[in-house]
Amino acid sequence: MKPNNGFTLMELMLTVMVIAILVSIAIPSYISTVERTRAREALSTLESMRAAEMAYSSERRQFLDLPVGTAAADNQRWQMVGLENPNLNANRSWSYSYSAPTGTAARLGGPNNGEIITLNNNGTIDDSGFTP
C-alpha cells in the first residue's frame, strides 16, 4: 500500500484561514495608502494651479476663476493660465476648480467620495475635510 503524500483537510483549512486573516489586515492598509497617494496627487495639481494663477495675476493684476466644467469655454480659461484642464481626464480621482484665491480638489469616488482639499494663494493647505 502507498503512503499518503497529500495534505489533510485540516492543514488546508488552517492555511486558508491564515491567508484570510492576513488579507483582512492588508486590504484596509492598502486602501489607506492608495487614498494618501491620491491626496498627494491632488496637492501637486493644486500647487500647479496656484503657481499658474500667481503668474497670471502678476501679469494681469487679477485672478482667473478656473471652473470644474469640461466645456470649450472652460478649457480656454485653463489654457489662459497655461494649464491643461485636469477635469478632462476620464480616469481622474479628483475634481479641480480655482476660485480666487483658493484652489479646491473634491474627491470623486472611492471611500472618501466628496471630501475636499483646499489650497489658498499663500500656500496654506486645508485638508481637514479629507480623512484617508
PELIN-V114977 format. One record per residue. N is the residue number from 0. RES is the residue in one letter. SS is DSSP state (~ for helix, > for strand, _ for the rest). OMEGA is omega in radians with two decimals (none if undefined). D_FIRST is the distance of its C-alpha to the first C-alpha in Angstrom with 1 decimal. Layout:
# PELIN-V114977
N,RES,SS,OMEGA,D_FIRST
N,RES,SS,OMEGA,D_FIRST
This chain:
# PELIN-V114977
0,M,_,-3.13,0.0
1,K,_,3.06,3.9
2,P,_,3.10,6.6
3,N,_,3.14,9.4
4,N,_,-3.09,12.3
5,G,_,3.10,14.9
6,F,_,3.08,17.8
7,T,_,3.11,18.2
8,L,~,3.13,21.1
9,M,~,3.13,23.2
10,E,~,3.12,23.0
11,L,~,3.13,24.1
12,M,~,3.11,26.8
13,L,~,3.12,28.1
14,T,~,3.12,28.4
15,V,~,3.13,30.3
16,M,~,3.13,32.6
17,V,~,3.12,33.4
18,I,~,3.13,34.2
19,A,~,3.11,36.3
20,I,~,3.13,38.3
21,L,~,3.12,39.0
22,V,~,-3.13,40.2
23,S,~,3.07,42.4
24,I,~,-3.03,44.0
25,A,~,-3.04,44.4
26,I,~,3.11,45.9
27,P,~,3.10,49.2
28,S,~,3.12,49.7
29,Y,~,-3.14,49.3
30,I,~,3.11,51.8
31,S,~,3.11,54.3
32,T,~,3.11,54.1
33,V,~,-3.14,54.7
34,E,~,3.10,57.7
35,R,~,3.11,59.2
36,T,~,3.12,58.8
37,R,~,3.08,60.6
38,A,~,3.08,63.3
39,R,~,3.07,63.9
40,E,~,3.14,64.2
41,A,~,3.13,66.8
42,L,~,3.11,68.7
43,S,~,3.12,68.9
44,T,~,3.11,70.2
45,L,~,3.09,72.7
46,E,~,3.10,73.9
47,S,~,3.11,74.5
48,M,~,-3.14,76.4
49,R,~,-3.14,78.5
50,A,~,3.13,79.4
51,A,~,3.11,80.3
52,E,~,3.12,82.5
53,M,~,3.10,84.2
54,A,~,3.14,85.0
55,Y,~,-3.10,86.3
56,S,~,3.10,88.4
57,S,~,3.10,89.9
58,E,~,-2.99,91.2
59,R,~,3.12,92.3
60,R,_,3.04,92.9
61,Q,_,3.05,90.7
62,F,_,3.10,87.0
63,L,_,3.10,85.5
64,D,_,3.11,83.2
65,L,>,-3.05,79.9
66,P,_,3.10,78.5
67,V,_,-3.00,75.0
68,G,_,-3.14,75.7
69,T,_,3.12,74.7
70,A,_,-3.10,77.8
71,A,~,3.13,79.8
72,A,~,3.10,82.5
73,D,~,-3.14,79.9
74,N,~,3.13,78.4
75,Q,~,3.12,81.9
76,R,~,3.11,82.4
77,W,~,-3.13,79.2
78,Q,~,3.14,80.4
79,M,~,3.10,83.8
80,V,_,3.06,82.3
81,G,_,-3.13,80.2
82,L,_,2.93,76.8
83,E,_,3.14,74.4
84,N,_,-3.12,73.8
85,P,~,3.13,70.3
86,N,~,3.11,70.2
87,L,~,-3.12,69.8
88,N,_,-3.10,66.2
89,A,_,-3.11,64.0
90,N,_,-3.06,61.1
91,R,_,3.12,63.2
92,S,_,-3.05,62.2
93,W,>,3.02,65.8
94,S,>,-3.01,69.1
95,Y,>,3.00,72.0
96,S,>,3.09,75.7
97,Y,>,3.08,78.7
98,S,>,-2.96,81.7
99,A,_,-0.01,84.1
100,P,_,-3.04,83.4
101,T,>,3.02,79.8
102,G,>,-3.09,76.7
103,T,>,3.01,74.0
104,A,>,3.12,70.3
105,A,>,-3.07,68.7
106,R,>,3.09,64.9
107,L,_,3.09,63.6
108,G,_,3.11,60.3
109,G,_,-3.10,57.5
110,P,_,-3.13,57.4
111,N,_,-3.10,60.9
112,N,_,3.09,62.6
113,G,_,3.14,66.4
114,E,_,-2.93,66.6
115,I,>,2.96,69.3
116,I,>,3.11,70.2
117,T,>,3.11,73.8
118,L,>,3.13,75.6
119,N,>,-3.10,79.4
120,N,_,3.07,81.7
121,N,_,3.08,82.0
122,G,_,3.14,78.2
123,T,_,-3.14,77.3
124,I,>,3.03,73.8
125,D,>,3.11,73.2
126,D,_,3.14,69.6
127,S,_,3.10,69.9
128,G,_,-3.12,69.1
129,F,_,-3.12,65.7
130,T,_,-3.12,62.8
131,P,_,none,59.6
